[in-house]
């Protein structure tokens, strides 16, 4: 993992902070304080690109719908193919949560 080079007290603190958030509203507030609007948009865009790639969309359609560059799309695709499988994991969890919420 590339991130292993960054492991340490500061990154542990960041991840523990994120894991301590209890709901969407706390996430909105925390990330509003933590990141710039552009940083938040870039993170959200990458997850949306991953979702669209997973659904089999073309680069052209993804670029048109998300505004992501082909470089960003390629990087996300590389992570989907050769990464830690976490895009798959979180997207599946989101789908499960959304399905559960629809049934309630």
KAVENVEN-V167553 format. One record per backbone hydrogen bond with DSSP energy under -1.0 kcal/mol. NH is the residue of the N-H (numbers start at 1). CO is the residue of the C=O. E is the energy in kcal/mol with one decimal. If there is no record, write none. Layout:
BEGIN
<<NH;CO;E> <NH;CO;E>>
END
This chain:
BEGIN
<<5;2;-1.4> <6;3;-2.2> <12;8;-2.6> <13;9;-2.3> <14;10;-2.0> <15;11;-2.6> <16;12;-2.7> <17;13;-2.2> <18;14;-2.2> <19;15;-2.6> <20;16;-1.3> <21;18;-1.3> <27;23;-1.9> <28;24;-2.9> <29;25;-2.3> <30;26;-2.8> <31;27;-2.8> <32;28;-1.8> <33;29;-1.6> <34;30;-2.5> <35;31;-2.6> <40;36;-2.2> <41;37;-2.6> <42;38;-2.3> <43;39;-2.1> <44;40;-2.5> <45;41;-2.6> <46;42;-2.0> <47;43;-1.7> <48;44;-2.1> <49;45;-2.7> <50;46;-2.4> <51;47;-2.2> <52;48;-2.4> <53;49;-2.9> <54;50;-2.6> <55;51;-1.5> <56;53;-1.6> <57;52;-2.4> <62;58;-2.6> <63;59;-3.2> <64;60;-2.3> <65;61;-2.5> <66;62;-2.7> <67;63;-1.8> <73;69;-2.5> <74;70;-2.6> <75;71;-2.2> <76;72;-2.5> <77;73;-2.5> <78;74;-2.4> <79;75;-2.0> <80;76;-2.4> <81;77;-2.3> <82;78;-3.1> <83;79;-2.0> <89;85;-1.8> <90;86;-2.9> <91;87;-2.6> <92;88;-2.3> <93;89;-2.1> <94;90;-2.5> <95;91;-2.3> <96;92;-2.4> <97;93;-2.6> <98;94;-2.8> <99;95;-2.5> <100;96;-2.5> <101;97;-2.4> <102;98;-2.0> <103;99;-1.5> <104;100;-1.0>>
END
